[in-house]
């Protein structure tokens, strides 16, 4: 959670810098987390940013991390748009798909780091086609010729675009 907030701040700082802003107020307003100010202080102690008055700027370490995060995020957006032919706004959580419909998995946002690997071993990977067979008492998915039951927490982590072929 700590690294996630730090990375979110670094990515926002990169974006604000592209727009010409160095305002710490813009960073705090742009992040919807009560711990933002504390995290900025920790980031300054860890060598990611320098804060001078009302301005915040990258250190070399912070700039490298911010550039890497922004680059990966933008590449992922291009992948969704160009390869998977889907915008982020077009995808929905698996739990929102209607029973009986097929969906192409756009991305998976696992709450546990090991979950992504476990889902992949079951064939649940971005680009894969699944059909939702039922929602209650658990979500039952059909992947190729295999049916698989997952709980609602996992269904919330899988994002799909309705598949019409």
Order of alpha helices (4+ residues) and beta strands (2+ residues): alpha-alpha-alpha-beta-beta-alpha-beta-beta-alpha-beta-beta-beta-alpha-beta
